[in-house]
Amino acid sequence: MLKFKERFENEKPTEESVTTFLKEEYNVNSFDQLGHGKKWKGFVYQYKPVITWNEDKMMFPTDEEVDSVLKRQLEFYFSDGNLPRDNFLQNILNPTTNPEQWVTIAVLLTFKRVRMYTQDVTQVARILSDSATLDVSEDGTKVKRKIPCTLTKEDLNDRLTYVTNLKMETTEKKFREFLSTHGNVLSVFIMKNNRGQKKNMYCESALGDHRRK
């Protein structure tokens, strides 16, 4: 599993590259042939929707699906639910040193959930060109919010709700939909255990930020 993570940490897995990896490293043509297919499926879950499963077969997204995922992820980084607590972006957006509040796309391409899909500045600029919340600079190299964020980390902490004992099959999407019936959801975070593994693989606990009514 570590070999798979190292091989695809900085690039989008494709059917051809994954098949080649399995053949070169294990001399098999599928994860199931390794004898622990379910374990591999759980591990590869972190690459969704780059890789999904359909009747024990790996499925790879279309270019349109990748664009959609990237756009949602990039908009999330600058959202009210993330930006106030994102120390890295907050340092970049220091009004003293960056009064115009631009963030270079080159920086965004270093983020794990971006670089696993693309390393193309032009692609990111194209994807965000019609964003409802973000502006792209005229030269296509920088991004900023259309409306400045006025929330602080303390504001978000006041809206923080801790939820535990979720069912194994609970996904981030299902959890968000549930919280939305009780208020305006800013963001949802899946907790990690002490091994750094995603709790959405085990779904024992999760975090959700929402505005209480």
SULRARA-V685968 format. One record per residue. PHI is phi in whole degrees, 0 to 359 (* if undefined). PSI is psi in radians with two decimals (999 if undefined). NEAR is the number of other C-alpha atoms within 8 Angstrom. Layout:
phi = [PHI & PHI]
psi = [PSI & PSI]
near = [NEAR & NEAR]
This chain:
phi = [* & 298 & 298 & 296 & 298 & 295 & 291 & 245 & 295 & 246 & 208 & 282 & 294 & 239 & 302 & 293 & 291 & 291 & 299 & 296 & 301 & 297 & 291 & 289 & 275 & 231 & 58 & 229 & 251 & 206 & 297 & 299 & 289 & 283 & 93 & 216 & 304 & 296 & 296 & 296 & 299 & 297 & 293 & 287 & 306 & 296 & 269 & 299 & 271 & 300 & 234 & 232 & 238 & 218 & 53 & 67 & 240 & 289 & 240 & 245 & 285 & 281 & 299 & 295 & 293 & 297 & 301 & 296 & 295 & 299 & 299 & 297 & 292 & 294 & 294 & 297 & 305 & 262 & 284 & 299 & 280 & 237 & 305 & 299 & 256 & 269 & 298 & 297 & 292 & 298 & 295 & 293 & 269 & 305 & 299 & 289 & 260 & 221 & 297 & 272 & 64 & 275 & 238 & 290 & 296 & 303 & 292 & 298 & 290 & 274 & 288 & 304 & 282 & 256 & 294 & 287 & 253 & 202 & 230 & 253 & 300 & 298 & 297 & 296 & 299 & 295 & 299 & 268 & 297 & 246 & 296 & 279 & 241 & 236 & 253 & 249 & 296 & 300 & 274 & 70 & 242 & 223 & 223 & 207 & 290 & 289 & 241 & 303 & 277 & 251 & 284 & 248 & 299 & 295 & 300 & 292 & 299 & 291 & 255 & 277 & 234 & 259 & 236 & 229 & 61 & 285 & 291 & 305 & 278 & 294 & 251 & 301 & 296 & 296 & 294 & 298 & 298 & 296 & 296 & 296 & 283 & 243 & 167 & 276 & 278 & 273 & 197 & 229 & 234 & 271 & 290 & 248 & 275 & 288 & 262 & 80 & 276 & 292 & 290 & 289 & 276 & 242 & 52 & 267 & 204 & 204 & 242 & 219 & 260 & 208 & 280 & 283 & 264]
psi = [-0.67 & -0.67 & -0.70 & -0.78 & -0.77 & -0.66 & -0.65 & 0.27 & -0.59 & 0.30 & 2.77 & 2.14 & 2.44 & 2.87 & -0.73 & -0.79 & -0.63 & -0.74 & -0.73 & -0.75 & -0.85 & -0.68 & -0.76 & -0.73 & -0.60 & -0.07 & 0.70 & 2.97 & -0.13 & 2.83 & -0.66 & -0.52 & -0.20 & -0.25 & -0.01 & 0.97 & -0.72 & -0.66 & -0.73 & -0.70 & -0.72 & -0.70 & -0.80 & -0.20 & -0.57 & -0.31 & 0.00 & 2.53 & 0.34 & -0.76 & 2.29 & 3.02 & 2.43 & 1.86 & 0.90 & 0.29 & 2.36 & 2.37 & 2.46 & 2.48 & 2.79 & 2.94 & -0.64 & -0.69 & -0.69 & -0.76 & -0.74 & -0.76 & -0.77 & -0.78 & -0.80 & -0.71 & -0.76 & -0.71 & -0.59 & -0.74 & -0.62 & 0.10 & 2.84 & -0.51 & -0.21 & -0.78 & -0.76 & -0.45 & 0.05 & 1.67 & -0.63 & -0.88 & -0.61 & -0.65 & -0.70 & -0.64 & 0.31 & 2.04 & -0.38 & -0.72 & -0.28 & 1.19 & -0.45 & -0.13 & 0.51 & 2.55 & 2.25 & 2.50 & -0.55 & -0.64 & -0.77 & -0.53 & -0.19 & -0.20 & 2.36 & -0.76 & -0.01 & -0.83 & -0.37 & -0.22 & -0.64 & 2.75 & 0.43 & 1.93 & -0.72 & -0.69 & -0.77 & -0.76 & -0.71 & -0.79 & -0.68 & 0.03 & -0.47 & 0.38 & 2.46 & -0.28 & -0.26 & 2.56 & 2.57 & 2.38 & 2.79 & -0.57 & 0.02 & 0.45 & -0.12 & 2.79 & 2.54 & 2.88 & 2.56 & -0.71 & 2.14 & 2.56 & 2.25 & -0.09 & 2.64 & 2.97 & -0.62 & -0.65 & -0.75 & -0.67 & -0.55 & -0.34 & 0.18 & 2.29 & 2.27 & 2.24 & 2.33 & 3.04 & 0.70 & 2.69 & 2.69 & -0.68 & 0.00 & 2.25 & 2.90 & -0.69 & -0.81 & -0.68 & -0.73 & -0.76 & -0.68 & -0.83 & -0.57 & -0.38 & -0.15 & -0.04 & -3.12 & 1.96 & 2.17 & -0.80 & 2.79 & 2.33 & 2.32 & 2.25 & 2.74 & 2.62 & -3.06 & -0.07 & 0.03 & 0.15 & 2.57 & 2.33 & -0.31 & -0.11 & -0.43 & -0.44 & 0.90 & -0.53 & 2.76 & 2.90 & 2.50 & 2.32 & 2.26 & 2.71 & 2.10 & 2.43 & 999]
near = [6 & 5 & 6 & 8 & 8 & 7 & 7 & 10 & 8 & 8 & 9 & 10 & 9 & 7 & 9 & 6 & 8 & 9 & 10 & 8 & 10 & 13 & 10 & 7 & 6 & 8 & 7 & 9 & 8 & 8 & 11 & 9 & 9 & 9 & 6 & 9 & 10 & 7 & 7 & 10 & 9 & 9 & 8 & 9 & 10 & 6 & 7 & 8 & 9 & 11 & 13 & 10 & 9 & 7 & 4 & 6 & 6 & 9 & 9 & 10 & 10 & 6 & 6 & 7 & 8 & 12 & 9 & 9 & 9 & 12 & 12 & 8 & 10 & 9 & 10 & 9 & 8 & 10 & 10 & 9 & 10 & 11 & 12 & 13 & 8 & 8 & 7 & 6 & 8 & 11 & 7 & 8 & 12 & 10 & 8 & 5 & 6 & 10 & 8 & 5 & 10 & 9 & 11 & 9 & 12 & 8 & 8 & 9 & 13 & 8 & 8 & 9 & 7 & 14 & 13 & 11 & 11 & 10 & 7 & 7 & 11 & 8 & 8 & 11 & 13 & 7 & 12 & 11 & 8 & 5 & 9 & 5 & 8 & 11 & 11 & 12 & 8 & 5 & 5 & 9 & 13 & 12 & 12 & 11 & 11 & 8 & 5 & 5 & 9 & 4 & 8 & 8 & 8 & 6 & 8 & 12 & 7 & 6 & 10 & 10 & 8 & 7 & 9 & 7 & 7 & 10 & 7 & 8 & 5 & 10 & 8 & 10 & 6 & 8 & 10 & 12 & 8 & 8 & 12 & 9 & 6 & 7 & 10 & 9 & 12 & 11 & 10 & 12 & 8 & 12 & 10 & 9 & 8 & 5 & 5 & 6 & 8 & 10 & 13 & 11 & 9 & 7 & 15 & 11 & 11 & 14 & 12 & 15 & 13 & 13 & 9 & 7 & 3]
